[in-house]
Amino acid sequence: MHPTPAQPYDGSHDREIESLARFDEVVARRGTLAGFRVQAVDLTGRTDVLLSVETAGAVFLGCPMTPEAAARVRASDALVFPPVPGLPFDPYRGFVYSAEELFAGLDRGYEATPDALAYAWFQQTKADGDIFASMLRSIHDDAISDALDEVLAGARVVGVMGGHAMARGSREYAGAARLGRVLAHNGLTVATGGGPGAMEAANLGAYTAPFGDDMLTAALELLAPVPSFRPSVTDWARAAFEVRTRWPRGGTSIGIPTWFYGHEPPNAFATHIAKYFANATREDGLLARCTAGVVFLPGAAGTVQEIFDNATPNYYGSRGEATPMVLVDRAHWTERLPAWPLLQSLARDRSMASRIALVDRIEEAPEALKHLSG
């Protein structure tokens, strides 16, 4: 049998191999690994395959393999980026995170979880100024972006932005949860910054979408005794997992948090978590993927930044047609933090003027979003 000629990588996701099952499928169906990208797949049990199939032009990213297999693959004009030992994360990972993965070991306290350990590593290496560590962070974030694009392929994504200080048990938190639930029922994929407060509430609402209204009410009651991640992230996260245990297999939503603000933990209600080291990459990527618009709940500096990060490409048309922007709470956005008048001034005489709205109550946001979408 003659080896299949190496093919140049065409940039498509179907040439990415991110699991052992996919690896076996490609070998069985194609009979070659030439030109493929293999991400974070343990190949120590596939030495015979690696010694026999064509691998020219392939790239192996963080794939454990035997020395014999690694030598043969390198000799066949493939690139091998070996696993990096001692890291609390995999820079080459092929998938976004789950809450279970980030909070593994929570029974020993939040400080023992992969999420906390990654934040500690980030703080240490950021202080050291180690160029190798910064390279690993960049590789990780690029891999996360690639994985997130795969998750969101074909989805209509709506962002819900708001402050992390919104407490469980509050009227505002319940309103944000109902918003996430309604948006999910409208066929939209809810995406948030992935943290606590308004972000958690919106992800919770989407999680409750497959269940009856009484489930959301009961979940809010279970969460209320632990209103914040301060003083104990452990207690805060355990309350969320209690809800998830009682009502498993909730609705899908996206959380996009960052270790840059690692003192704020990710929330457990996002079913897919794309966590980044670089906040700028995370912010821009989150808003760029909200193709069905963004709802901005009351917040502080971070939410104001997100409003104008979103407004800028709408103003210049750099991402095509402007996407809807709905600001909630007239008093907040015209008096306390008057972002609305500035947004209106920017939009004047531009196409984005028909894509912005200010509403008084959170219950009005879904209809406003639908109206702006035209």
Residue frames relative to the residue before (quaternion, step in Angstrom):
aa qw qx qy qz dx dy dz
M 1.0000 0.0000 0.0000 0.0000 0.00 0.00 0.00
H 0.3283 -0.7558 0.5356 0.1848 3.56 -0.75 1.06
P 0.5041 -0.6513 0.4628 0.3278 3.62 -0.94 0.76
T 0.5081 -0.6305 0.4926 0.3189 3.54 -1.14 0.68
P 0.4933 -0.6622 0.4577 0.3295 3.62 -0.80 0.86
A 0.5527 -0.6076 0.4542 0.3450 3.55 -1.11 0.71
Q 0.1935 -0.7699 0.5992 0.1037 3.53 -1.04 0.83
P 0.4961 -0.6416 0.4786 0.3363 3.59 -0.98 0.73
Y 0.5390 -0.6168 0.4614 0.3409 3.57 -1.11 0.69
D 0.2513 -0.8115 0.5143 0.1175 3.58 -0.73 1.03
G 0.5715 -0.6389 0.3674 0.3610 3.58 1.25 0.21
S 0.5651 0.6118 -0.3973 0.3853 3.62 1.19 -0.03
H 0.5830 -0.6161 0.4094 0.3361 3.53 -1.17 0.70
D 0.6060 0.5809 -0.3794 0.3891 3.61 1.11 -0.44
R 0.6411 0.4698 -0.3492 0.4963 3.60 1.25 0.03
E 0.5561 0.5703 -0.4051 0.4488 3.58 1.25 0.31
I 0.1423 -0.7681 0.6219 0.0546 3.54 -0.99 0.93
E 0.0137 -0.8526 0.5183 -0.0652 3.55 -0.43 1.25
S 0.7556 0.2320 -0.1808 0.5852 3.58 1.26 0.20
L 0.6193 -0.5493 0.4065 0.3866 3.55 -1.23 0.41
A 0.6160 0.5450 -0.3491 0.4490 3.59 1.04 -0.71
R 0.6580 0.4918 -0.3028 0.4832 3.58 0.98 -0.83
F 0.6027 0.5547 -0.3476 0.4562 3.60 1.06 -0.77
D 0.6867 0.4812 -0.2815 0.4665 3.57 0.83 -0.99
E 0.6316 0.5389 -0.3275 0.4510 3.57 1.04 -0.78
V 0.6648 0.5033 -0.3061 0.4595 3.59 0.91 -0.92
V 0.6572 0.5073 -0.3158 0.4594 3.57 0.89 -0.90
A 0.6856 0.4885 -0.2911 0.4546 3.58 0.90 -0.92
R 0.7463 0.4266 -0.2237 0.4594 3.58 0.92 -0.92
R 0.7779 0.3407 -0.1656 0.5014 3.57 0.94 -0.91
G 0.2903 -0.7769 0.5081 0.2325 3.59 1.07 -0.68
T 0.7483 0.2768 -0.1868 0.5732 3.59 1.26 0.32
L 0.2553 -0.7306 0.6082 0.1765 3.51 -1.32 0.45
A 0.3378 0.7740 -0.4803 0.2368 3.57 1.30 0.10
G 0.8464 0.1755 -0.1493 0.4800 3.55 -0.85 1.02
F 0.5570 0.6151 -0.4005 0.3885 3.59 1.23 -0.06
R 0.2976 -0.6995 0.6159 0.2070 3.55 -1.36 0.35
V 0.1061 -0.8008 0.5892 0.0174 3.57 -0.62 1.15
Q 0.1101 -0.8358 0.5378 0.0008 3.56 -0.51 1.23
A 0.8814 -0.1154 0.0839 0.4503 3.55 -0.90 1.09
V 0.4226 0.6673 -0.4934 0.3642 3.59 0.93 0.92
D 0.3842 -0.7211 0.5280 0.2314 3.59 -0.77 1.01
L 0.0659 -0.8376 0.5417 -0.0259 3.57 -0.39 1.30
T 0.3247 0.7674 -0.5024 0.2308 3.59 1.19 0.35
G 0.7028 0.4299 -0.2678 0.4995 3.60 1.18 -0.44
R 0.6733 0.4709 -0.2963 0.4870 3.59 1.26 0.16
T 0.1794 0.8194 -0.5245 0.1459 3.60 1.07 0.69
D 0.6433 0.5332 -0.3325 0.4373 3.61 0.88 -0.89
V 0.6481 0.5083 -0.3186 0.4692 3.58 1.00 -0.80
L 0.6940 0.4876 -0.2824 0.4483 3.57 0.85 -0.96
L 0.6515 0.5042 -0.3115 0.4736 3.58 1.17 -0.46
S 0.7652 0.4077 -0.1938 0.4590 3.58 1.18 -0.46
V 0.7265 0.4276 -0.2746 0.4625 3.64 0.98 -0.66
E 0.5852 -0.5709 0.4506 0.3585 3.52 -1.29 0.42
T 0.0457 -0.8199 0.5706 -0.0011 3.59 -0.86 0.95
A 0.3223 0.7695 -0.5029 0.2261 3.61 1.21 0.21
G 0.8237 0.2119 -0.1797 0.4943 3.54 -0.92 0.94
A 0.5187 0.6245 -0.4251 0.4003 3.58 1.27 0.01
V 0.1926 -0.7418 0.6277 0.1365 3.53 -1.31 0.40
F 0.1415 -0.7784 0.6095 0.0517 3.56 -0.85 1.05
L 0.1069 -0.8243 0.5560 -0.0032 3.55 -0.45 1.28
G 0.8551 -0.1095 0.0434 0.5049 3.56 -0.43 1.24
C 0.4146 0.7046 -0.4684 0.3349 3.59 1.04 0.79
P 0.3354 -0.7275 0.5547 0.2247 3.63 -0.51 1.06
M 0.1394 0.7651 -0.6202 0.1023 3.57 -1.00 0.89
T 0.6122 -0.5541 0.3989 0.3988 3.57 -1.20 0.39
P 0.6395 -0.5326 0.3766 0.4069 3.63 -1.16 0.47
E 0.6261 0.5443 -0.3351 0.4466 3.58 1.03 -0.77
A 0.6805 0.4791 -0.2865 0.4747 3.57 0.91 -0.93
A 0.6465 0.5263 -0.3246 0.4469 3.59 0.95 -0.84
A 0.6503 0.5166 -0.3177 0.4575 3.59 0.98 -0.85
R 0.6723 0.4955 -0.3033 0.4589 3.58 0.91 -0.87
V 0.6525 0.5175 -0.3169 0.4538 3.60 0.95 -0.87
R 0.6551 0.5053 -0.3132 0.4663 3.57 0.95 -0.87
A 0.6679 0.5163 -0.2998 0.4444 3.56 1.00 -0.83
S 0.6936 0.4661 -0.2756 0.4750 3.58 1.20 -0.43
D 0.5993 -0.6197 0.3353 0.3798 3.57 1.23 0.59
A 0.4529 0.6082 -0.5061 0.4109 3.55 1.04 0.83
L 0.3814 -0.6924 0.5565 0.2557 3.55 -1.24 0.41
V 0.1032 -0.7926 0.6001 0.0325 3.57 -0.92 0.92
F 0.0833 -0.7561 0.6487 0.0242 3.55 -0.72 1.16
P 0.2772 -0.8168 0.4759 0.1719 3.60 -0.15 1.21
P 0.6285 -0.5077 0.4103 0.4230 3.58 -1.23 0.33
V 0.3410 -0.7191 0.5695 0.2057 3.56 -1.16 0.65
P 0.3132 -0.7868 0.4959 0.1919 3.61 -0.43 1.14
G 0.8022 0.3718 -0.2344 0.4041 3.52 -1.32 0.41
L 0.5506 0.6061 -0.4110 0.4007 3.62 1.21 0.19
P 0.4138 -0.6994 0.5151 0.2725 3.61 -1.09 0.60
F 0.7327 0.2660 -0.1992 0.5939 3.61 1.28 0.27
D 0.4016 -0.6832 0.5501 0.2633 3.56 -1.29 0.31
P 0.3312 -0.7813 0.4879 0.2044 3.63 -0.39 1.15
Y 0.7175 0.4484 -0.2460 0.4730 3.59 1.17 -0.49
R 0.2952 0.8138 -0.4789 0.1458 3.60 1.24 0.04
G 0.3786 -0.7588 0.4946 0.1905 3.54 -1.08 0.75
F 0.7497 0.3410 -0.1832 0.5367 3.59 1.25 -0.21
V 0.5372 -0.5589 0.5013 0.3843 3.55 -1.29 0.32
Y 0.5930 -0.5877 0.4218 0.3537 3.57 -1.28 0.23
S 0.2607 -0.6813 0.6425 0.2346 3.49 -1.43 0.15
A 0.6313 -0.5228 0.4002 0.4098 3.57 -1.22 0.36
E 0.6236 0.5491 -0.3437 0.4375 3.57 1.01 -0.78
E 0.6593 0.5079 -0.3091 0.4602 3.58 1.00 -0.79
L 0.7078 0.4677 -0.2777 0.4507 3.59 0.80 -0.97
F 0.7589 0.3579 -0.1906 0.5095 3.58 1.08 -0.71
A 0.2866 0.7613 -0.5319 0.2352 3.62 1.17 0.37
G 0.7813 0.2830 -0.2300 0.5066 3.58 -0.90 0.94
L 0.3349 0.7710 -0.4882 0.2346 3.59 1.24 0.22
D 0.5685 0.6028 -0.3853 0.4061 3.59 1.14 -0.50
R 0.6814 0.4373 -0.2800 0.5158 3.60 1.24 -0.39
G 0.6488 -0.4794 0.3147 0.5002 3.59 1.30 0.02
Y 0.6366 -0.5731 0.3611 0.3686 3.55 -1.08 0.76
E 0.6102 0.5918 -0.3574 0.3869 3.60 1.00 -0.76
A 0.6779 0.4932 -0.2875 0.4632 3.61 1.19 -0.47
T 0.5544 0.6478 -0.3873 0.3508 3.61 1.22 -0.20
P 0.6348 -0.5266 0.3952 0.4044 3.62 -1.17 0.42
D 0.6148 0.5523 -0.3599 0.4330 3.60 1.02 -0.69
A 0.6927 0.4662 -0.2742 0.4771 3.58 0.86 -0.96
L 0.6576 0.5129 -0.3141 0.4537 3.58 0.98 -0.80
A 0.6323 0.5159 -0.3331 0.4723 3.60 1.04 -0.71
Y 0.6407 0.5145 -0.3245 0.4685 3.58 1.01 -0.77
A 0.6438 0.5124 -0.3234 0.4673 3.60 0.97 -0.81
W 0.6369 0.5135 -0.3236 0.4754 3.59 1.00 -0.82
F 0.6430 0.5292 -0.3176 0.4535 3.58 0.95 -0.87
Q 0.6602 0.5090 -0.3096 0.4574 3.56 0.89 -0.91
Q 0.6752 0.4998 -0.2936 0.4562 3.58 0.95 -0.87
T 0.7268 0.4350 -0.2596 0.4638 3.58 0.76 -0.98
K 0.5881 0.5561 -0.3696 0.4564 3.59 1.14 -0.57
A 0.6627 0.4962 -0.2969 0.4759 3.56 1.03 -0.82
D 0.6601 0.5152 -0.3030 0.4550 3.60 1.06 -0.74
G 0.2877 -0.7707 0.5145 0.2418 3.59 1.09 -0.65
D 0.2893 0.7937 -0.4860 0.2238 3.57 1.19 0.62
I 0.3982 -0.7446 0.4820 0.2337 3.60 -0.57 1.14
F 0.6010 0.5469 -0.3680 0.4519 3.61 1.09 -0.59
A 0.6554 0.5023 -0.3116 0.4702 3.59 0.96 -0.84
S 0.6584 0.4978 -0.3248 0.4618 3.61 0.94 -0.80
M 0.6118 0.5325 -0.3488 0.4696 3.59 1.10 -0.62
L 0.6512 0.5121 -0.3145 0.4634 3.59 0.96 -0.85
R 0.6328 0.5205 -0.3364 0.4642 3.58 1.00 -0.75
S 0.6602 0.5099 -0.3102 0.4560 3.58 0.95 -0.84
I 0.6391 0.5149 -0.3244 0.4703 3.58 0.97 -0.84
H 0.6416 0.5306 -0.3176 0.4538 3.56 0.94 -0.92
D 0.7013 0.4776 -0.2870 0.4446 3.59 0.78 -1.00
D 0.6293 0.5167 -0.3396 0.4708 3.58 1.06 -0.66
A 0.6379 0.5188 -0.3226 0.4689 3.57 1.02 -0.78
I 0.6383 0.5204 -0.3227 0.4665 3.58 1.03 -0.78
S 0.6377 0.5226 -0.3310 0.4590 3.60 0.96 -0.80
D 0.6443 0.5178 -0.3136 0.4673 3.56 0.98 -0.86
A 0.6732 0.4934 -0.2912 0.4676 3.58 0.93 -0.91
L 0.6434 0.5259 -0.3230 0.4530 3.59 1.02 -0.78
D 0.6258 0.5324 -0.3387 0.4585 3.58 1.00 -0.75
E 0.6385 0.5191 -0.3284 0.4637 3.58 1.04 -0.72
V 0.6447 0.5220 -0.3180 0.4591 3.59 0.99 -0.83
L 0.7732 0.3982 -0.1852 0.4575 3.58 0.89 -0.97
A 0.3505 0.7585 -0.4935 0.2415 3.60 1.22 0.02
G 0.8463 0.1380 -0.1301 0.4979 3.57 -0.70 1.12
A 0.5602 0.6249 -0.3888 0.3801 3.61 1.22 -0.14
R 0.3323 -0.6739 0.6163 0.2358 3.54 -1.28 0.52
V 0.1048 -0.8526 0.5118 -0.0096 3.54 -0.17 1.33
V 0.0634 -0.7730 0.6308 0.0235 3.54 -0.94 0.96
G 0.3139 -0.7617 0.5409 0.1696 3.55 -0.87 0.96
V 0.1039 -0.7376 0.6606 0.0938 3.54 -1.23 0.61
M 0.0529 -0.8094 0.5844 -0.0251 3.56 -0.49 1.23
G 0.2621 0.7556 -0.5724 0.1809 3.56 -1.10 0.69
G 0.7006 -0.5349 0.3095 0.3568 3.53 -1.29 0.34
H 0.5171 -0.6512 0.4694 0.2969 3.54 -1.20 0.66
A 0.6198 0.5927 -0.3381 0.3876 3.60 1.19 -0.41
M 0.4588 0.6832 -0.4583 0.3356 3.63 1.19 -0.18
A 0.2801 -0.8237 0.4768 0.1251 3.58 -0.47 1.20
R 0.5304 -0.5668 0.5257 0.3478 3.51 -1.20 0.62
G 0.7445 0.3739 -0.2859 0.4735 3.58 -1.05 0.74
S 0.6210 0.5454 -0.3483 0.4423 3.58 1.25 -0.25
R 0.6294 -0.5238 0.4157 0.3958 3.54 -1.28 0.39
E 0.6436 0.5391 -0.3209 0.4384 3.57 1.02 -0.82
Y 0.6414 0.5231 -0.3208 0.4605 3.58 1.00 -0.85
A 0.6554 0.5038 -0.3108 0.4691 3.59 0.92 -0.89
G 0.6464 0.5233 -0.3217 0.4526 3.58 1.01 -0.76
A 0.6525 0.5029 -0.3125 0.4730 3.58 0.99 -0.82
A 0.6294 0.5232 -0.3336 0.4677 3.58 1.07 -0.70
R 0.6529 0.4966 -0.3204 0.4737 3.59 0.96 -0.81
L 0.6008 0.5551 -0.3523 0.4548 3.58 1.08 -0.68
G 0.6681 0.4972 -0.3018 0.4640 3.59 0.84 -0.96
R 0.6434 0.5313 -0.3122 0.4543 3.55 1.03 -0.81
V 0.6711 0.4911 -0.2989 0.4681 3.60 0.90 -0.93
L 0.6500 0.5154 -0.3252 0.4540 3.59 0.92 -0.87
A 0.6462 0.5056 -0.3197 0.4740 3.59 1.00 -0.80
H 0.6485 0.5090 -0.3148 0.4704 3.59 1.00 -0.80
N 0.6589 0.4976 -0.3022 0.4763 3.59 1.20 -0.51
G 0.6052 -0.6116 0.3348 0.3842 3.58 1.26 0.26
L 0.5407 0.6181 -0.3979 0.4091 3.57 1.26 0.29
T 0.3697 -0.6822 0.5791 0.2501 3.54 -1.23 0.52
V 0.2953 -0.7768 0.5354 0.1507 3.56 -0.55 1.20
A 0.0367 -0.7778 0.6274 -0.0028 3.56 -0.95 0.97
T 0.0337 -0.7932 0.6080 -0.0067 3.57 -0.94 0.90
G 0.6543 -0.4874 0.3973 0.4201 3.53 -1.34 -0.08
G 0.5252 -0.7242 0.3499 0.2778 3.55 1.31 0.21
G 0.6090 0.5871 -0.3462 0.4058 3.57 1.24 0.00
P 0.7309 -0.3940 0.3088 0.4638 3.58 -1.23 -0.50
G 0.6956 0.5115 -0.3227 0.3877 3.56 -1.30 -0.29
A 0.8419 -0.0703 0.0847 0.5283 3.54 -0.94 -0.96
M 0.6223 0.5517 -0.3427 0.4369 3.57 1.05 -0.73
E 0.6610 0.4894 -0.3066 0.4792 3.58 0.89 -0.92
A 0.6431 0.5443 -0.3326 0.4238 3.58 0.90 -0.90
A 0.6776 0.4844 -0.3007 0.4644 3.60 0.89 -0.89
N 0.6456 0.4964 -0.3196 0.4845 3.58 1.00 -0.76
L 0.6108 0.5377 -0.3441 0.4684 3.60 1.05 -0.74
G 0.6534 0.5250 -0.3225 0.4398 3.57 0.87 -0.91
A 0.6611 0.4858 -0.3054 0.4834 3.58 0.96 -0.84
Y 0.6168 0.5523 -0.3422 0.4444 3.58 1.07 -0.75
T 0.7072 0.4724 -0.2686 0.4523 3.60 1.01 -0.79
A 0.4157 0.7692 -0.4358 0.2136 3.60 1.23 -0.30
P 0.7009 0.4627 -0.3149 0.4422 3.68 0.87 -0.71
F 0.6849 0.4850 -0.2722 0.4708 3.60 1.25 -0.33
G 0.6389 -0.5317 0.3972 0.3890 3.55 -1.32 0.19
D 0.6999 -0.4783 0.3290 0.4160 3.56 -1.30 0.30
D 0.6235 0.5641 -0.3506 0.4124 3.58 1.04 -0.70
M 0.5790 0.5786 -0.3834 0.4277 3.60 1.15 -0.50
L 0.6480 0.5052 -0.3264 0.4672 3.60 0.94 -0.84
T 0.6377 0.5278 -0.3291 0.4544 3.58 0.94 -0.83
A 0.6784 0.4835 -0.2900 0.4710 3.57 0.91 -0.92
A 0.6397 0.5278 -0.3279 0.4524 3.59 1.00 -0.80
L 0.6420 0.5202 -0.3226 0.4617 3.58 0.96 -0.83
E 0.6487 0.5123 -0.3132 0.4676 3.59 1.04 -0.76
L 0.6457 0.5197 -0.3176 0.4606 3.59 1.03 -0.75
L 0.7060 0.4737 -0.2605 0.4574 3.56 1.01 -0.80
A 0.5672 0.6749 -0.3686 0.2948 3.58 1.05 -0.78
P 0.6523 0.5289 -0.3560 0.4099 3.68 0.88 -0.68
V 0.7245 0.2881 -0.2193 0.5864 3.63 1.22 -0.28
P 0.1225 -0.8763 0.4595 0.0772 3.60 0.44 1.20
S 0.8196 0.1427 -0.0354 0.5538 3.62 1.08 -0.61
F 0.5546 -0.5834 0.4713 0.3603 3.54 -1.31 0.27
R 0.6440 0.4192 -0.3326 0.5468 3.56 1.28 0.03
P 0.5701 -0.1829 -0.8009 -0.0066 1.61 -1.87 1.62
S 0.7567 0.3780 -0.1901 0.4984 3.63 1.21 -0.29
V 0.3122 -0.7364 0.5755 0.1708 3.57 -0.53 1.20
T 0.6016 0.5841 -0.3552 0.4132 3.57 1.04 -0.78
D 0.6991 0.4542 -0.2765 0.4780 3.60 0.78 -0.99
W 0.6307 0.5472 -0.3241 0.4447 3.57 1.03 -0.84
A 0.6986 0.4591 -0.2701 0.4777 3.59 0.88 -0.94
R 0.6253 0.5451 -0.3468 0.4378 3.60 0.98 -0.77
A 0.6260 0.5338 -0.3439 0.4527 3.60 1.00 -0.73
A 0.6474 0.5087 -0.3168 0.4709 3.58 1.00 -0.79
F 0.6855 0.4708 -0.2983 0.4684 3.58 0.90 -0.84
E 0.5630 0.5655 -0.3962 0.4541 3.59 1.16 -0.40
V 0.6342 0.5083 -0.3221 0.4855 3.58 1.02 -0.78
R 0.6828 0.4919 -0.2944 0.4529 3.57 0.86 -0.93
T 0.6388 0.5196 -0.3289 0.4624 3.59 1.05 -0.68
R 0.6782 0.4917 -0.2917 0.4617 3.56 0.97 -0.86
W 0.7825 0.1363 -0.0690 0.6036 3.58 1.11 -0.73
P 0.0606 -0.8329 0.5495 0.0239 3.62 0.24 1.20
R 0.8043 0.3160 -0.2205 0.4523 3.53 -1.40 0.19
G 0.1591 0.8086 -0.5405 0.1696 3.54 0.76 1.09
G 0.7088 -0.4677 0.3378 0.4059 3.52 -1.35 0.00
T 0.5720 -0.6265 0.4352 0.3016 3.53 -1.26 0.61
S 0.1986 0.7324 -0.6468 0.0769 3.53 -1.21 0.67
I 0.4237 -0.7099 0.5211 0.2119 3.53 -1.32 0.35
G 0.0822 -0.7564 0.6457 0.0649 3.55 -1.12 0.76
I 0.0690 -0.8043 0.5901 0.0068 3.58 -0.84 0.97
P 0.0684 0.8273 -0.5502 0.0904 3.60 0.28 1.26
T 0.2892 -0.7554 0.5619 0.1732 3.57 -1.30 -0.10
W 0.4506 -0.6606 0.5285 0.2851 3.54 -1.15 0.65
F 0.4616 0.6541 -0.4610 0.3828 3.59 1.23 -0.08
Y 0.7333 0.2281 -0.1486 0.6231 3.53 1.21 -0.70
G 0.0977 0.8747 -0.4697 0.0688 3.54 0.97 0.90
H 0.5294 0.6019 -0.4263 0.4191 3.58 1.23 -0.16
E 0.6565 0.4048 -0.3010 0.5608 3.58 1.31 -0.22
P 0.3057 -0.7865 0.5021 0.1894 3.63 -0.44 1.11
P 0.5475 -0.5740 0.4723 0.3842 3.58 -1.21 0.31
N 0.4180 -0.6903 0.5124 0.2936 3.57 -1.13 0.46
A 0.5161 -0.6972 0.4331 0.2448 3.53 -1.15 0.73
F 0.6011 0.6003 -0.3615 0.3844 3.62 1.19 -0.05
A 0.5438 0.5540 -0.4193 0.4708 3.60 1.22 -0.15
T 0.3521 -0.7633 0.4997 0.2089 3.60 -0.68 1.01
H 0.7516 0.1916 -0.1362 0.6163 3.58 1.25 -0.42
I 0.0697 -0.8200 0.5680 -0.0128 3.57 -0.62 1.14
A 0.1048 -0.7767 0.6206 0.0217 3.55 -0.65 1.18
K 0.0046 0.8373 -0.5451 0.0427 3.57 0.05 1.28
Y 0.1882 -0.8061 0.5599 0.0361 3.53 -0.87 1.10
F 0.4435 -0.6200 0.5649 0.3159 3.51 -1.37 0.26
A 0.7427 0.3835 -0.2137 0.5056 3.61 0.87 -0.94
N 0.3600 -0.7613 0.4969 0.2097 3.56 -0.52 1.16
A 0.6201 0.5509 -0.3581 0.4287 3.62 0.98 -0.72
T 0.6455 0.5065 -0.3076 0.4818 3.58 1.00 -0.85
R 0.6582 0.5214 -0.2978 0.4540 3.54 0.98 -0.89
E 0.6741 0.5077 -0.3000 0.4448 3.59 0.85 -0.98
D 0.6960 0.4685 -0.2794 0.4669 3.55 0.79 -1.04
G 0.6729 0.5105 -0.2997 0.4435 3.57 0.94 -0.87
L 0.6235 0.5418 -0.3351 0.4532 3.57 1.02 -0.79
L 0.7232 0.4411 -0.2577 0.4647 3.57 0.74 -1.03
A 0.6326 0.5430 -0.3371 0.4375 3.59 1.01 -0.74
R 0.7024 0.4691 -0.2694 0.4627 3.58 1.08 -0.67
C 0.5757 0.5792 -0.3819 0.4327 3.61 1.26 -0.14
T 0.0224 -0.8681 0.4953 -0.0239 3.55 0.60 1.19
A 0.6861 0.4485 -0.2882 0.4950 3.61 1.22 -0.35
G 0.7033 -0.4670 0.2546 0.4716 3.58 1.26 0.23
V 0.3032 -0.7360 0.5816 0.1675 3.53 -1.38 0.12
V 0.2052 -0.7322 0.6376 0.1237 3.54 -1.12 0.82
F 0.1652 -0.7964 0.5788 0.0580 3.57 -0.76 1.09
L 0.1872 -0.7747 0.5992 0.0761 3.55 -0.51 1.23
P 0.6834 -0.4705 0.3288 0.4511 3.61 -1.17 0.28
G 0.1514 0.7673 -0.6069 0.1413 3.54 -0.95 0.96
A 0.5229 -0.6269 0.4783 0.3238 3.53 -1.31 -0.13
A 0.8662 -0.0827 0.0424 0.4910 3.58 -1.07 -0.77
G 0.6613 0.5236 -0.3225 0.4296 3.59 0.89 -0.88
T 0.6828 0.4761 -0.2907 0.4718 3.58 0.95 -0.86
V 0.6040 0.5361 -0.3536 0.4721 3.59 1.07 -0.69
Q 0.6344 0.5247 -0.3258 0.4649 3.58 0.97 -0.84
E 0.6693 0.5044 -0.3042 0.4528 3.58 0.93 -0.87
I 0.5900 0.5672 -0.3736 0.4366 3.60 1.03 -0.70
F 0.7749 0.3665 -0.2060 0.4719 3.56 0.74 -1.00
D 0.5291 0.5619 -0.4137 0.4830 3.57 1.25 -0.22
N 0.6766 0.4693 -0.2786 0.4943 3.56 1.09 -0.74
A 0.6606 0.5330 -0.3096 0.4285 3.56 1.01 -0.82
T 0.6107 0.6070 -0.3623 0.3567 3.60 0.98 -0.77
P 0.7122 0.4022 -0.2919 0.4958 3.67 0.73 -0.85
N 0.5919 0.5424 -0.3751 0.4633 3.60 1.15 -0.48
Y 0.6394 0.5343 -0.3117 0.4566 3.58 1.03 -0.80
Y 0.7753 0.3518 -0.1783 0.4934 3.57 0.84 -1.01
G 0.3891 -0.7319 0.4739 0.2974 3.58 1.22 -0.30
S 0.3191 0.8000 -0.4655 0.2039 3.57 1.19 0.46
R 0.7247 0.3391 -0.2412 0.5492 3.60 1.25 -0.24
G 0.6721 -0.4594 0.2931 0.5013 3.55 1.21 0.43
E 0.8267 -0.1715 0.1453 0.5158 3.56 -1.11 -0.69
A 0.5444 -0.6278 0.4481 0.3296 3.57 -1.00 0.82
T 0.3114 -0.7444 0.5650 0.1726 3.56 -1.08 0.78
P 0.6179 -0.5934 0.3657 0.3638 3.60 -1.09 0.66
M 0.0834 -0.7567 0.6475 0.0336 3.54 -1.20 0.77
V 0.0286 -0.7975 0.6021 -0.0253 3.59 -0.65 1.15
L 0.1470 -0.7771 0.6089 0.0614 3.58 -0.70 1.13
V 0.2098 -0.8011 0.5562 0.0695 3.55 -0.85 1.05
D 0.7820 0.2688 -0.2715 0.4925 3.57 -0.98 1.04
R 0.2782 -0.8173 0.4876 0.1301 3.51 0.08 1.38
A 0.6684 0.5067 -0.3186 0.4416 3.60 0.84 -0.90
H 0.6520 0.5285 -0.3241 0.4366 3.57 0.96 -0.84
W 0.7924 0.3579 -0.1714 0.4632 3.57 0.78 -1.05
T 0.7037 0.3964 -0.2941 0.5111 3.61 1.25 0.07
E 0.7701 0.3212 -0.1765 0.5221 3.60 1.17 -0.48
R 0.7490 0.3932 -0.2432 0.4746 3.59 0.55 -1.12
L 0.7654 -0.0227 0.0390 0.6420 3.57 0.91 -0.96
P 0.1478 -0.8710 0.4616 0.0803 3.62 0.27 1.26
A 0.0532 0.8201 -0.5615 0.0967 3.55 0.51 1.22
W 0.6028 0.6092 -0.3593 0.3693 3.61 1.06 -0.71
P 0.6631 0.4912 -0.3467 0.4458 3.66 0.77 -0.78
L 0.6499 0.5001 -0.3234 0.4721 3.60 1.01 -0.76
L 0.6395 0.5195 -0.3282 0.4620 3.58 0.97 -0.82
Q 0.6343 0.5224 -0.3251 0.4680 3.57 1.00 -0.80
S 0.6577 0.5144 -0.3107 0.4543 3.58 0.95 -0.89
L 0.6413 0.5156 -0.3228 0.4676 3.57 0.99 -0.78
A 0.7152 0.4854 -0.2564 0.4325 3.55 0.94 -0.93
R 0.4956 0.6980 -0.4225 0.2978 3.57 1.16 -0.50
D 0.8521 0.0850 -0.1149 0.5035 3.57 -0.94 1.04
R 0.6316 0.4674 -0.3634 0.5004 3.58 1.18 0.48
S 0.6610 -0.5371 0.3453 0.3943 3.56 -1.21 0.47
M 0.6039 0.5818 -0.3637 0.4057 3.60 1.12 -0.55
A 0.4878 0.6838 -0.4325 0.3276 3.62 1.21 -0.31
S 0.7026 0.4483 -0.2619 0.4866 3.58 1.08 -0.70
R 0.6808 0.4836 -0.2756 0.4761 3.59 1.30 0.00
I 0.6548 0.4657 -0.3389 0.4894 3.62 1.17 0.35
A 0.0186 0.7953 -0.6048 0.0365 3.58 -1.10 0.70
L 0.1909 -0.7381 0.6370 0.1144 3.52 -1.28 0.59
V 0.0296 -0.8011 0.5977 -0.0083 3.58 -0.78 1.02
D 0.5383 -0.6409 0.4473 0.3152 3.55 -1.19 0.55
R 0.8237 0.2067 -0.0587 0.5248 3.55 0.80 -1.05
I 0.5953 -0.6008 0.4076 0.3442 3.53 -1.12 0.74
E 0.6055 0.5779 -0.3546 0.4167 3.58 1.12 -0.62
E 0.6433 0.5343 -0.3178 0.4468 3.58 1.20 -0.44
A 0.5272 0.6964 -0.3922 0.2885 3.59 1.19 -0.50
P 0.6672 0.5053 -0.3496 0.4210 3.68 0.76 -0.80
E 0.6691 0.4872 -0.3087 0.4687 3.58 0.96 -0.82
A 0.6283 0.5277 -0.3349 0.4633 3.57 1.04 -0.77
L 0.6324 0.5298 -0.3200 0.4659 3.57 1.01 -0.84
K 0.6618 0.5049 -0.3016 0.4650 3.56 0.93 -0.90
H 0.6503 0.5188 -0.3110 0.4596 3.59 0.99 -0.82
L 0.6789 0.4921 -0.2910 0.4608 3.59 0.94 -0.86
S 0.6342 0.5383 -0.3228 0.4514 3.54 1.18 -0.60
G 0.3169 -0.8334 0.4091 0.1939 3.50 1.40 -0.23
